[in-house]
Amino acid sequence: MSSKIIPVIVCTQNLIKNQKPVFNIANNLQIKLLEEFAYRCGKLEYNPILSISTILDPRFKDIYFIEPQSKSKILNTLVNLIEAQNPFANNDEIWENEVEDNVDSTNSNNCINLWSLHRSLEKKQKNKTKSGSHARDEIHSYFDKSVIGLKEDPIIEWENIKGAFPNLYQLARQYLFISATSVPSERLFSKTGNIMTKSRNRILGSRLSKLVFLQSLDDKYWH
């Protein structure tokens, strides 16, 4: 899955870097491989899908991020995604601020206040800070929790911790199922081509989908 791409690349680079070649040709190969990795995979941390998938995988989180700038950018993206999917998470705080605004507006009718603009800007900044605090607190709490074992299932882990991180759980359900390659879809096209041959070119789409599904089942379900 997509969450494994960055860890696999970093681990592969580390494995190559730790080799101690004896011959010059092997040494040159090592240098060339590391250069190609840096050229072709050096900016994968800035890929939003791969980086978010990696962070939302409880096995990896942020331990494979080398550049602080890329990590900071992805964290801001996560905060924006949480606020976009849950805009009313801080209704109580917003309601309290609206009441305060109404009180100040009634007082301002009685007298002229030089700092009225400052107060409105101050409240606007506080509202902005509060609206993002809940999302950031949830993300930081998620990072404080230790990573799980490499062989454990991240989906099962999210089902166990979804009560503590409800917003991140919704994002994990979207990003952790993204495939890293096109191999599964290409296999599906190949299987479909084996079913819908020239002699069976009049099969309806509904029947074809059923045949493809039956063909994908393991042998144990046919006994």
PyMOL CGO cylinders between C-alpha atoms (Angstrom):
from pymol import cmd
from pymol.cgo import CYLINDER

trace = [
    CYLINDER, 0.00, 0.00, 0.00, 0.99, 3.66, -0.32, 0.3, 1, 1, 1, 1, 1, 1,
    CYLINDER, 0.99, 3.66, -0.32, 1.99, 3.92, 3.33, 0.3, 1, 1, 1, 1, 1, 1,
    CYLINDER, 1.99, 3.92, 3.33, 4.94, 1.58, 2.71, 0.3, 1, 1, 1, 1, 1, 1,
    CYLINDER, 4.94, 1.58, 2.71, 6.58, 3.51, -0.14, 0.3, 1, 1, 1, 1, 1, 1,
    CYLINDER, 6.58, 3.51, -0.14, 8.55, 6.06, 1.91, 0.3, 1, 1, 1, 1, 1, 1,
    CYLINDER, 8.55, 6.06, 1.91, 9.70, 3.51, 4.55, 0.3, 1, 1, 1, 1, 1, 1,
    CYLINDER, 9.70, 3.51, 4.55, 10.81, 1.04, 1.85, 0.3, 1, 1, 1, 1, 1, 1,
    CYLINDER, 10.81, 1.04, 1.85, 12.77, 3.76, 0.01, 0.3, 1, 1, 1, 1, 1, 1,
    CYLINDER, 12.77, 3.76, 0.01, 14.51, 4.98, 3.19, 0.3, 1, 1, 1, 1, 1, 1,
    CYLINDER, 14.51, 4.98, 3.19, 15.33, 1.43, 4.34, 0.3, 1, 1, 1, 1, 1, 1,
    CYLINDER, 15.33, 1.43, 4.34, 16.71, 0.54, 0.91, 0.3, 1, 1, 1, 1, 1, 1,
    CYLINDER, 16.71, 0.54, 0.91, 18.91, 3.63, 0.86, 0.3, 1, 1, 1, 1, 1, 1,
    CYLINDER, 18.91, 3.63, 0.86, 20.17, 2.84, 4.34, 0.3, 1, 1, 1, 1, 1, 1,
    CYLINDER, 20.17, 2.84, 4.34, 20.95, -0.76, 3.35, 0.3, 1, 1, 1, 1, 1, 1,
    CYLINDER, 20.95, -0.76, 3.35, 22.96, 0.36, 0.32, 0.3, 1, 1, 1, 1, 1, 1,
    CYLINDER, 22.96, 0.36, 0.32, 24.75, 3.09, 2.30, 0.3, 1, 1, 1, 1, 1, 1,
    CYLINDER, 24.75, 3.09, 2.30, 25.87, 0.63, 4.99, 0.3, 1, 1, 1, 1, 1, 1,
    CYLINDER, 25.87, 0.63, 4.99, 27.57, -1.68, 2.50, 0.3, 1, 1, 1, 1, 1, 1,
    CYLINDER, 27.57, -1.68, 2.50, 31.39, -1.69, 2.52, 0.3, 1, 1, 1, 1, 1, 1,
    CYLINDER, 31.39, -1.69, 2.52, 32.46, -2.50, -1.05, 0.3, 1, 1, 1, 1, 1, 1,
    CYLINDER, 32.46, -2.50, -1.05, 36.02, -3.69, -1.60, 0.3, 1, 1, 1, 1, 1, 1,
    CYLINDER, 36.02, -3.69, -1.60, 36.40, -3.29, -5.36, 0.3, 1, 1, 1, 1, 1, 1,
    CYLINDER, 36.40, -3.29, -5.36, 36.23, 0.05, -7.17, 0.3, 1, 1, 1, 1, 1, 1,
    CYLINDER, 36.23, 0.05, -7.17, 33.48, -1.11, -9.51, 0.3, 1, 1, 1, 1, 1, 1,
    CYLINDER, 33.48, -1.11, -9.51, 31.29, -2.01, -6.54, 0.3, 1, 1, 1, 1, 1, 1,
    CYLINDER, 31.29, -2.01, -6.54, 32.08, 1.31, -4.89, 0.3, 1, 1, 1, 1, 1, 1,
    CYLINDER, 32.08, 1.31, -4.89, 31.10, 3.18, -8.05, 0.3, 1, 1, 1, 1, 1, 1,
    CYLINDER, 31.10, 3.18, -8.05, 27.89, 1.18, -8.24, 0.3, 1, 1, 1, 1, 1, 1,
    CYLINDER, 27.89, 1.18, -8.24, 27.04, 2.10, -4.65, 0.3, 1, 1, 1, 1, 1, 1,
    CYLINDER, 27.04, 2.10, -4.65, 27.61, 5.80, -5.34, 0.3, 1, 1, 1, 1, 1, 1,
    CYLINDER, 27.61, 5.80, -5.34, 25.54, 5.67, -8.53, 0.3, 1, 1, 1, 1, 1, 1,
    CYLINDER, 25.54, 5.67, -8.53, 22.66, 3.86, -6.82, 0.3, 1, 1, 1, 1, 1, 1,
    CYLINDER, 22.66, 3.86, -6.82, 22.52, 6.44, -4.01, 0.3, 1, 1, 1, 1, 1, 1,
    CYLINDER, 22.52, 6.44, -4.01, 22.62, 9.27, -6.55, 0.3, 1, 1, 1, 1, 1, 1,
    CYLINDER, 22.62, 9.27, -6.55, 19.73, 7.73, -8.49, 0.3, 1, 1, 1, 1, 1, 1,
    CYLINDER, 19.73, 7.73, -8.49, 17.71, 7.25, -5.30, 0.3, 1, 1, 1, 1, 1, 1,
    CYLINDER, 17.71, 7.25, -5.30, 18.26, 10.90, -4.37, 0.3, 1, 1, 1, 1, 1, 1,
    CYLINDER, 18.26, 10.90, -4.37, 17.33, 12.05, -7.88, 0.3, 1, 1, 1, 1, 1, 1,
    CYLINDER, 17.33, 12.05, -7.88, 14.26, 9.88, -8.39, 0.3, 1, 1, 1, 1, 1, 1,
    CYLINDER, 14.26, 9.88, -8.39, 12.92, 9.50, -4.83, 0.3, 1, 1, 1, 1, 1, 1,
    CYLINDER, 12.92, 9.50, -4.83, 14.33, 12.50, -2.98, 0.3, 1, 1, 1, 1, 1, 1,
    CYLINDER, 14.33, 12.50, -2.98, 11.05, 14.46, -3.01, 0.3, 1, 1, 1, 1, 1, 1,
    CYLINDER, 11.05, 14.46, -3.01, 8.65, 11.67, -2.10, 0.3, 1, 1, 1, 1, 1, 1,
    CYLINDER, 8.65, 11.67, -2.10, 8.26, 13.21, 1.37, 0.3, 1, 1, 1, 1, 1, 1,
    CYLINDER, 8.26, 13.21, 1.37, 6.51, 16.15, -0.29, 0.3, 1, 1, 1, 1, 1, 1,
    CYLINDER, 6.51, 16.15, -0.29, 4.00, 13.92, -2.07, 0.3, 1, 1, 1, 1, 1, 1,
    CYLINDER, 4.00, 13.92, -2.07, 0.76, 14.53, -0.11, 0.3, 1, 1, 1, 1, 1, 1,
    CYLINDER, 0.76, 14.53, -0.11, -0.80, 11.10, -0.67, 0.3, 1, 1, 1, 1, 1, 1,
    CYLINDER, -0.80, 11.10, -0.67, 2.33, 9.10, 0.18, 0.3, 1, 1, 1, 1, 1, 1,
    CYLINDER, 2.33, 9.10, 0.18, 3.28, 11.23, 3.19, 0.3, 1, 1, 1, 1, 1, 1,
    CYLINDER, 3.28, 11.23, 3.19, -0.23, 11.36, 4.68, 0.3, 1, 1, 1, 1, 1, 1,
    CYLINDER, -0.23, 11.36, 4.68, -0.62, 7.60, 4.19, 0.3, 1, 1, 1, 1, 1, 1,
    CYLINDER, -0.62, 7.60, 4.19, 2.71, 7.00, 5.95, 0.3, 1, 1, 1, 1, 1, 1,
    CYLINDER, 2.71, 7.00, 5.95, 1.86, 9.27, 8.88, 0.3, 1, 1, 1, 1, 1, 1,
    CYLINDER, 1.86, 9.27, 8.88, -1.57, 7.66, 9.30, 0.3, 1, 1, 1, 1, 1, 1,
    CYLINDER, -1.57, 7.66, 9.30, -0.04, 4.18, 9.37, 0.3, 1, 1, 1, 1, 1, 1,
    CYLINDER, -0.04, 4.18, 9.37, 0.47, 3.35, 13.09, 0.3, 1, 1, 1, 1, 1, 1,
    CYLINDER, 0.47, 3.35, 13.09, 3.51, 1.25, 12.17, 0.3, 1, 1, 1, 1, 1, 1,
    CYLINDER, 3.51, 1.25, 12.17, 5.45, 4.22, 10.74, 0.3, 1, 1, 1, 1, 1, 1,
    CYLINDER, 5.45, 4.22, 10.74, 3.92, 7.61, 11.67, 0.3, 1, 1, 1, 1, 1, 1,
    CYLINDER, 3.92, 7.61, 11.67, 6.64, 10.28, 11.26, 0.3, 1, 1, 1, 1, 1, 1,
    CYLINDER, 6.64, 10.28, 11.26, 9.76, 8.23, 12.00, 0.3, 1, 1, 1, 1, 1, 1,
    CYLINDER, 9.76, 8.23, 12.00, 10.86, 8.09, 8.34, 0.3, 1, 1, 1, 1, 1, 1,
    CYLINDER, 10.86, 8.09, 8.34, 10.60, 11.80, 7.60, 0.3, 1, 1, 1, 1, 1, 1,
    CYLINDER, 10.60, 11.80, 7.60, 14.07, 13.29, 7.15, 0.3, 1, 1, 1, 1, 1, 1,
    CYLINDER, 14.07, 13.29, 7.15, 13.29, 16.90, 6.20, 0.3, 1, 1, 1, 1, 1, 1,
    CYLINDER, 13.29, 16.90, 6.20, 11.52, 18.98, 8.91, 0.3, 1, 1, 1, 1, 1, 1,
    CYLINDER, 11.52, 18.98, 8.91, 9.97, 21.21, 6.26, 0.3, 1, 1, 1, 1, 1, 1,
    CYLINDER, 9.97, 21.21, 6.26, 8.13, 18.34, 4.59, 0.3, 1, 1, 1, 1, 1, 1,
    CYLINDER, 8.13, 18.34, 4.59, 6.84, 17.06, 7.95, 0.3, 1, 1, 1, 1, 1, 1,
    CYLINDER, 6.84, 17.06, 7.95, 5.60, 20.54, 8.92, 0.3, 1, 1, 1, 1, 1, 1,
    CYLINDER, 5.60, 20.54, 8.92, 3.84, 20.92, 5.57, 0.3, 1, 1, 1, 1, 1, 1,
    CYLINDER, 3.84, 20.92, 5.57, 2.07, 17.58, 5.91, 0.3, 1, 1, 1, 1, 1, 1,
    CYLINDER, 2.07, 17.58, 5.91, 0.98, 18.34, 9.48, 0.3, 1, 1, 1, 1, 1, 1,
    CYLINDER, 0.98, 18.34, 9.48, -0.60, 21.58, 8.28, 0.3, 1, 1, 1, 1, 1, 1,
    CYLINDER, -0.60, 21.58, 8.28, -2.33, 19.62, 5.52, 0.3, 1, 1, 1, 1, 1, 1,
    CYLINDER, -2.33, 19.62, 5.52, -3.72, 17.17, 8.09, 0.3, 1, 1, 1, 1, 1, 1,
    CYLINDER, -3.72, 17.17, 8.09, -5.04, 20.04, 10.22, 0.3, 1, 1, 1, 1, 1, 1,
    CYLINDER, -5.04, 20.04, 10.22, -6.77, 21.53, 7.17, 0.3, 1, 1, 1, 1, 1, 1,
    CYLINDER, -6.77, 21.53, 7.17, -8.29, 18.16, 6.24, 0.3, 1, 1, 1, 1, 1, 1,
    CYLINDER, -8.29, 18.16, 6.24, -9.62, 17.65, 9.77, 0.3, 1, 1, 1, 1, 1, 1,
    CYLINDER, -9.62, 17.65, 9.77, -11.13, 21.12, 9.89, 0.3, 1, 1, 1, 1, 1, 1,
    CYLINDER, -11.13, 21.12, 9.89, -12.65, 20.62, 6.44, 0.3, 1, 1, 1, 1, 1, 1,
    CYLINDER, -12.65, 20.62, 6.44, -14.36, 17.35, 7.38, 0.3, 1, 1, 1, 1, 1, 1,
    CYLINDER, -14.36, 17.35, 7.38, -15.42, 18.54, 10.85, 0.3, 1, 1, 1, 1, 1, 1,
    CYLINDER, -15.42, 18.54, 10.85, -16.04, 22.34, 10.69, 0.3, 1, 1, 1, 1, 1, 1,
    CYLINDER, -16.04, 22.34, 10.69, -18.33, 22.39, 13.75, 0.3, 1, 1, 1, 1, 1, 1,
    CYLINDER, -18.33, 22.39, 13.75, -15.91, 20.74, 16.19, 0.3, 1, 1, 1, 1, 1, 1,
    CYLINDER, -15.91, 20.74, 16.19, -15.61, 23.97, 18.21, 0.3, 1, 1, 1, 1, 1, 1,
    CYLINDER, -15.61, 23.97, 18.21, -19.22, 25.18, 18.22, 0.3, 1, 1, 1, 1, 1, 1,
    CYLINDER, -19.22, 25.18, 18.22, -19.18, 26.02, 21.93, 0.3, 1, 1, 1, 1, 1, 1,
    CYLINDER, -19.18, 26.02, 21.93, -16.10, 28.21, 21.59, 0.3, 1, 1, 1, 1, 1, 1,
    CYLINDER, -16.10, 28.21, 21.59, -17.49, 30.00, 18.53, 0.3, 1, 1, 1, 1, 1, 1,
    CYLINDER, -17.49, 30.00, 18.53, -20.82, 30.60, 20.29, 0.3, 1, 1, 1, 1, 1, 1,
    CYLINDER, -20.82, 30.60, 20.29, -19.06, 32.10, 23.33, 0.3, 1, 1, 1, 1, 1, 1,
    CYLINDER, -19.06, 32.10, 23.33, -17.04, 34.41, 21.11, 0.3, 1, 1, 1, 1, 1, 1,
    CYLINDER, -17.04, 34.41, 21.11, -20.17, 35.55, 19.31, 0.3, 1, 1, 1, 1, 1, 1,
    CYLINDER, -20.17, 35.55, 19.31, -21.77, 36.44, 22.65, 0.3, 1, 1, 1, 1, 1, 1,
    CYLINDER, -21.77, 36.44, 22.65, -18.71, 38.46, 23.63, 0.3, 1, 1, 1, 1, 1, 1,
    CYLINDER, -18.71, 38.46, 23.63, -18.80, 40.26, 20.29, 0.3, 1, 1, 1, 1, 1, 1,
    CYLINDER, -18.80, 40.26, 20.29, -22.43, 41.20, 20.90, 0.3, 1, 1, 1, 1, 1, 1,
    CYLINDER, -22.43, 41.20, 20.90, -21.62, 42.56, 24.37, 0.3, 1, 1, 1, 1, 1, 1,
    CYLINDER, -21.62, 42.56, 24.37, -18.76, 44.67, 23.02, 0.3, 1, 1, 1, 1, 1, 1,
    CYLINDER, -18.76, 44.67, 23.02, -20.90, 45.97, 20.19, 0.3, 1, 1, 1, 1, 1, 1,
    CYLINDER, -20.90, 45.97, 20.19, -23.57, 47.16, 22.63, 0.3, 1, 1, 1, 1, 1, 1,
    CYLINDER, -23.57, 47.16, 22.63, -20.94, 48.88, 24.75, 0.3, 1, 1, 1, 1, 1, 1,
    CYLINDER, -20.94, 48.88, 24.75, -19.39, 50.54, 21.72, 0.3, 1, 1, 1, 1, 1, 1,
    CYLINDER, -19.39, 50.54, 21.72, -22.66, 52.26, 20.99, 0.3, 1, 1, 1, 1, 1, 1,
    CYLINDER, -22.66, 52.26, 20.99, -22.37, 54.24, 24.21, 0.3, 1, 1, 1, 1, 1, 1,
    CYLINDER, -22.37, 54.24, 24.21, -18.80, 55.48, 23.78, 0.3, 1, 1, 1, 1, 1, 1,
    CYLINDER, -18.80, 55.48, 23.78, -16.03, 55.78, 21.23, 0.3, 1, 1, 1, 1, 1, 1,
    CYLINDER, -16.03, 55.78, 21.23, -13.17, 53.37, 21.87, 0.3, 1, 1, 1, 1, 1, 1,
    CYLINDER, -13.17, 53.37, 21.87, -9.79, 53.85, 20.21, 0.3, 1, 1, 1, 1, 1, 1,
    CYLINDER, -9.79, 53.85, 20.21, -8.92, 50.16, 20.60, 0.3, 1, 1, 1, 1, 1, 1,
    CYLINDER, -8.92, 50.16, 20.60, -12.13, 48.75, 19.13, 0.3, 1, 1, 1, 1, 1, 1,
    CYLINDER, -12.13, 48.75, 19.13, -10.30, 47.64, 15.97, 0.3, 1, 1, 1, 1, 1, 1,
    CYLINDER, -10.30, 47.64, 15.97, -7.59, 45.98, 18.04, 0.3, 1, 1, 1, 1, 1, 1,
    CYLINDER, -7.59, 45.98, 18.04, -10.19, 44.05, 20.06, 0.3, 1, 1, 1, 1, 1, 1,
    CYLINDER, -10.19, 44.05, 20.06, -11.92, 42.76, 16.95, 0.3, 1, 1, 1, 1, 1, 1,
    CYLINDER, -11.92, 42.76, 16.95, -8.59, 41.69, 15.42, 0.3, 1, 1, 1, 1, 1, 1,
    CYLINDER, -8.59, 41.69, 15.42, -7.56, 40.06, 18.70, 0.3, 1, 1, 1, 1, 1, 1,
    CYLINDER, -7.56, 40.06, 18.70, -10.77, 38.04, 18.89, 0.3, 1, 1, 1, 1, 1, 1,
    CYLINDER, -10.77, 38.04, 18.89, -10.42, 37.02, 15.26, 0.3, 1, 1, 1, 1, 1, 1,
    CYLINDER, -10.42, 37.02, 15.26, -6.92, 35.71, 15.96, 0.3, 1, 1, 1, 1, 1, 1,
    CYLINDER, -6.92, 35.71, 15.96, -8.09, 33.84, 19.07, 0.3, 1, 1, 1, 1, 1, 1,
    CYLINDER, -8.09, 33.84, 19.07, -10.93, 32.22, 17.12, 0.3, 1, 1, 1, 1, 1, 1,
    CYLINDER, -10.93, 32.22, 17.12, -8.47, 31.12, 14.46, 0.3, 1, 1, 1, 1, 1, 1,
    CYLINDER, -8.47, 31.12, 14.46, -6.16, 29.64, 17.09, 0.3, 1, 1, 1, 1, 1, 1,
    CYLINDER, -6.16, 29.64, 17.09, -8.96, 27.82, 18.88, 0.3, 1, 1, 1, 1, 1, 1,
    CYLINDER, -8.96, 27.82, 18.88, -10.40, 26.39, 15.69, 0.3, 1, 1, 1, 1, 1, 1,
    CYLINDER, -10.40, 26.39, 15.69, -7.07, 24.69, 14.94, 0.3, 1, 1, 1, 1, 1, 1,
    CYLINDER, -7.07, 24.69, 14.94, -6.14, 23.68, 18.47, 0.3, 1, 1, 1, 1, 1, 1,
    CYLINDER, -6.14, 23.68, 18.47, -8.44, 20.64, 18.60, 0.3, 1, 1, 1, 1, 1, 1,
    CYLINDER, -8.44, 20.64, 18.60, -7.02, 19.19, 15.37, 0.3, 1, 1, 1, 1, 1, 1,
    CYLINDER, -7.02, 19.19, 15.37, -3.42, 19.83, 16.37, 0.3, 1, 1, 1, 1, 1, 1,
    CYLINDER, -3.42, 19.83, 16.37, -3.95, 18.37, 19.85, 0.3, 1, 1, 1, 1, 1, 1,
    CYLINDER, -3.95, 18.37, 19.85, -5.35, 15.19, 18.31, 0.3, 1, 1, 1, 1, 1, 1,
    CYLINDER, -5.35, 15.19, 18.31, -2.39, 14.91, 15.93, 0.3, 1, 1, 1, 1, 1, 1,
    CYLINDER, -2.39, 14.91, 15.93, 0.18, 15.49, 18.69, 0.3, 1, 1, 1, 1, 1, 1,
    CYLINDER, 0.18, 15.49, 18.69, -1.55, 12.93, 20.93, 0.3, 1, 1, 1, 1, 1, 1,
    CYLINDER, -1.55, 12.93, 20.93, -1.42, 10.44, 18.06, 0.3, 1, 1, 1, 1, 1, 1,
    CYLINDER, -1.42, 10.44, 18.06, 2.34, 11.02, 17.66, 0.3, 1, 1, 1, 1, 1, 1,
    CYLINDER, 2.34, 11.02, 17.66, 2.90, 10.63, 21.41, 0.3, 1, 1, 1, 1, 1, 1,
    CYLINDER, 2.90, 10.63, 21.41, 1.50, 7.10, 21.20, 0.3, 1, 1, 1, 1, 1, 1,
    CYLINDER, 1.50, 7.10, 21.20, 4.24, 4.61, 20.32, 0.3, 1, 1, 1, 1, 1, 1,
    CYLINDER, 4.24, 4.61, 20.32, 4.26, 2.86, 16.94, 0.3, 1, 1, 1, 1, 1, 1,
    CYLINDER, 4.26, 2.86, 16.94, 2.97, -0.69, 16.66, 0.3, 1, 1, 1, 1, 1, 1,
    CYLINDER, 2.97, -0.69, 16.66, 4.86, -3.74, 15.40, 0.3, 1, 1, 1, 1, 1, 1,
    CYLINDER, 4.86, -3.74, 15.40, 5.73, -4.03, 11.73, 0.3, 1, 1, 1, 1, 1, 1,
    CYLINDER, 5.73, -4.03, 11.73, 3.73, -7.24, 11.31, 0.3, 1, 1, 1, 1, 1, 1,
    CYLINDER, 3.73, -7.24, 11.31, 0.59, -5.89, 13.00, 0.3, 1, 1, 1, 1, 1, 1,
    CYLINDER, 0.59, -5.89, 13.00, -2.44, -4.82, 10.98, 0.3, 1, 1, 1, 1, 1, 1,
    CYLINDER, -2.44, -4.82, 10.98, -2.83, -1.01, 10.88, 0.3, 1, 1, 1, 1, 1, 1,
    CYLINDER, -2.83, -1.01, 10.88, -6.56, -1.30, 10.08, 0.3, 1, 1, 1, 1, 1, 1,
    CYLINDER, -6.56, -1.30, 10.08, -7.21, -3.34, 13.22, 0.3, 1, 1, 1, 1, 1, 1,
    CYLINDER, -7.21, -3.34, 13.22, -5.15, -0.88, 15.26, 0.3, 1, 1, 1, 1, 1, 1,
    CYLINDER, -5.15, -0.88, 15.26, -7.25, 2.03, 14.00, 0.3, 1, 1, 1, 1, 1, 1,
    CYLINDER, -7.25, 2.03, 14.00, -10.42, 0.21, 14.97, 0.3, 1, 1, 1, 1, 1, 1,
    CYLINDER, -10.42, 0.21, 14.97, -9.01, -0.08, 18.49, 0.3, 1, 1, 1, 1, 1, 1,
    CYLINDER, -9.01, -0.08, 18.49, -7.98, 3.59, 18.82, 0.3, 1, 1, 1, 1, 1, 1,
    CYLINDER, -7.98, 3.59, 18.82, -10.68, 5.31, 16.79, 0.3, 1, 1, 1, 1, 1, 1,
    CYLINDER, -10.68, 5.31, 16.79, -12.39, 6.53, 19.96, 0.3, 1, 1, 1, 1, 1, 1,
    CYLINDER, -12.39, 6.53, 19.96, -9.28, 8.50, 20.94, 0.3, 1, 1, 1, 1, 1, 1,
    CYLINDER, -9.28, 8.50, 20.94, -8.60, 9.89, 17.44, 0.3, 1, 1, 1, 1, 1, 1,
    CYLINDER, -8.60, 9.89, 17.44, -11.96, 10.12, 15.65, 0.3, 1, 1, 1, 1, 1, 1,
    CYLINDER, -11.96, 10.12, 15.65, -10.92, 12.70, 13.06, 0.3, 1, 1, 1, 1, 1, 1,
    CYLINDER, -10.92, 12.70, 13.06, -7.68, 10.95, 12.13, 0.3, 1, 1, 1, 1, 1, 1,
    CYLINDER, -7.68, 10.95, 12.13, -9.61, 7.67, 11.97, 0.3, 1, 1, 1, 1, 1, 1,
    CYLINDER, -9.61, 7.67, 11.97, -11.81, 9.09, 9.21, 0.3, 1, 1, 1, 1, 1, 1,
    CYLINDER, -11.81, 9.09, 9.21, -8.74, 10.17, 7.25, 0.3, 1, 1, 1, 1, 1, 1,
    CYLINDER, -8.74, 10.17, 7.25, -7.03, 6.81, 7.81, 0.3, 1, 1, 1, 1, 1, 1,
    CYLINDER, -7.03, 6.81, 7.81, -10.01, 5.04, 6.26, 0.3, 1, 1, 1, 1, 1, 1,
    CYLINDER, -10.01, 5.04, 6.26, -9.52, 7.15, 3.13, 0.3, 1, 1, 1, 1, 1, 1,
    CYLINDER, -9.52, 7.15, 3.13, -5.73, 7.05, 2.76, 0.3, 1, 1, 1, 1, 1, 1,
    CYLINDER, -5.73, 7.05, 2.76, -4.60, 3.65, 4.04, 0.3, 1, 1, 1, 1, 1, 1,
    CYLINDER, -4.60, 3.65, 4.04, -6.46, 1.79, 1.29, 0.3, 1, 1, 1, 1, 1, 1,
    CYLINDER, -6.46, 1.79, 1.29, -4.74, 3.63, -1.57, 0.3, 1, 1, 1, 1, 1, 1,
    CYLINDER, -4.74, 3.63, -1.57, -2.74, 1.20, -3.68, 0.3, 1, 1, 1, 1, 1, 1,
    CYLINDER, -2.74, 1.20, -3.68, 0.86, 2.13, -4.40, 0.3, 1, 1, 1, 1, 1, 1,
    CYLINDER, 0.86, 2.13, -4.40, 0.99, 0.51, -7.84, 0.3, 1, 1, 1, 1, 1, 1,
    CYLINDER, 0.99, 0.51, -7.84, -1.30, -0.23, -10.77, 0.3, 1, 1, 1, 1, 1, 1,
    CYLINDER, -1.30, -0.23, -10.77, -0.58, -3.98, -10.58, 0.3, 1, 1, 1, 1, 1, 1,
    CYLINDER, -0.58, -3.98, -10.58, -3.97, -4.95, -9.01, 0.3, 1, 1, 1, 1, 1, 1,
    CYLINDER, -3.97, -4.95, -9.01, -5.94, -3.11, -11.70, 0.3, 1, 1, 1, 1, 1, 1,
    CYLINDER, -5.94, -3.11, -11.70, -3.76, -4.57, -14.47, 0.3, 1, 1, 1, 1, 1, 1,
    CYLINDER, -3.76, -4.57, -14.47, -4.35, -8.06, -13.08, 0.3, 1, 1, 1, 1, 1, 1,
    CYLINDER, -4.35, -8.06, -13.08, -8.06, -7.37, -13.08, 0.3, 1, 1, 1, 1, 1, 1,
    CYLINDER, -8.06, -7.37, -13.08, -7.95, -6.37, -16.76, 0.3, 1, 1, 1, 1, 1, 1,
    CYLINDER, -7.95, -6.37, -16.76, -6.02, -9.56, -17.56, 0.3, 1, 1, 1, 1, 1, 1,
    CYLINDER, -6.02, -9.56, -17.56, -8.53, -11.74, -15.73, 0.3, 1, 1, 1, 1, 1, 1,
    CYLINDER, -8.53, -11.74, -15.73, -11.40, -9.95, -17.46, 0.3, 1, 1, 1, 1, 1, 1,
    CYLINDER, -11.40, -9.95, -17.46, -9.74, -10.51, -20.85, 0.3, 1, 1, 1, 1, 1, 1,
    CYLINDER, -9.74, -10.51, -20.85, -9.49, -14.25, -20.13, 0.3, 1, 1, 1, 1, 1, 1,
    CYLINDER, -9.49, -14.25, -20.13, -13.22, -14.39, -19.39, 0.3, 1, 1, 1, 1, 1, 1,
    CYLINDER, -13.22, -14.39, -19.39, -14.52, -12.15, -22.18, 0.3, 1, 1, 1, 1, 1, 1,
    CYLINDER, -14.52, -12.15, -22.18, -12.93, -13.78, -25.22, 0.3, 1, 1, 1, 1, 1, 1,
    CYLINDER, -12.93, -13.78, -25.22, -13.82, -13.42, -28.89, 0.3, 1, 1, 1, 1, 1, 1,
    CYLINDER, -13.82, -13.42, -28.89, -16.24, -16.33, -28.62, 0.3, 1, 1, 1, 1, 1, 1,
    CYLINDER, -16.24, -16.33, -28.62, -17.94, -14.74, -25.56, 0.3, 1, 1, 1, 1, 1, 1,
    CYLINDER, -17.94, -14.74, -25.56, -18.02, -11.10, -26.67, 0.3, 1, 1, 1, 1, 1, 1,
    CYLINDER, -18.02, -11.10, -26.67, -21.76, -10.68, -26.04, 0.3, 1, 1, 1, 1, 1, 1,
    CYLINDER, -21.76, -10.68, -26.04, -21.59, -11.07, -22.25, 0.3, 1, 1, 1, 1, 1, 1,
    CYLINDER, -21.59, -11.07, -22.25, -23.43, -8.30, -20.46, 0.3, 1, 1, 1, 1, 1, 1,
    CYLINDER, -23.43, -8.30, -20.46, -21.51, -6.09, -18.05, 0.3, 1, 1, 1, 1, 1, 1,
    CYLINDER, -21.51, -6.09, -18.05, -23.54, -7.23, -15.05, 0.3, 1, 1, 1, 1, 1, 1,
    CYLINDER, -23.54, -7.23, -15.05, -22.83, -10.91, -15.77, 0.3, 1, 1, 1, 1, 1, 1,
    CYLINDER, -22.83, -10.91, -15.77, -19.16, -10.17, -16.51, 0.3, 1, 1, 1, 1, 1, 1,
    CYLINDER, -19.16, -10.17, -16.51, -18.69, -8.47, -13.13, 0.3, 1, 1, 1, 1, 1, 1,
    CYLINDER, -18.69, -8.47, -13.13, -20.20, -11.52, -11.40, 0.3, 1, 1, 1, 1, 1, 1,
    CYLINDER, -20.20, -11.52, -11.40, -17.90, -13.89, -13.27, 0.3, 1, 1, 1, 1, 1, 1,
    CYLINDER, -17.90, -13.89, -13.27, -14.86, -11.74, -12.40, 0.3, 1, 1, 1, 1, 1, 1,
    CYLINDER, -14.86, -11.74, -12.40, -15.91, -11.77, -8.74, 0.3, 1, 1, 1, 1, 1, 1,
    CYLINDER, -15.91, -11.77, -8.74, -16.34, -15.56, -8.72, 0.3, 1, 1, 1, 1, 1, 1,
    CYLINDER, -16.34, -15.56, -8.72, -12.95, -15.99, -10.39, 0.3, 1, 1, 1, 1, 1, 1,
    CYLINDER, -12.95, -15.99, -10.39, -11.29, -13.89, -7.67, 0.3, 1, 1, 1, 1, 1, 1,
    CYLINDER, -11.29, -13.89, -7.67, -12.47, -16.14, -4.82, 0.3, 1, 1, 1, 1, 1, 1,
    CYLINDER, -12.47, -16.14, -4.82, -9.98, -18.49, -3.16, 0.3, 1, 1, 1, 1, 1, 1,
    CYLINDER, -9.98, -18.49, -3.16, -10.26, -22.22, -3.71, 0.3, 1, 1, 1, 1, 1, 1,
    CYLINDER, -10.26, -22.22, -3.71, -11.32, -22.77, -0.08, 0.3, 1, 1, 1, 1, 1, 1,
    CYLINDER, -11.32, -22.77, -0.08, -14.66, -21.09, -0.78, 0.3, 1, 1, 1, 1, 1, 1,
    CYLINDER, -14.66, -21.09, -0.78, -15.50, -23.60, -3.53, 0.3, 1, 1, 1, 1, 1, 1,
    CYLINDER, -15.50, -23.60, -3.53, -15.37, -26.70, -1.31, 0.3, 1, 1, 1, 1, 1, 1,
]
cmd.load_cgo(trace, "trace")
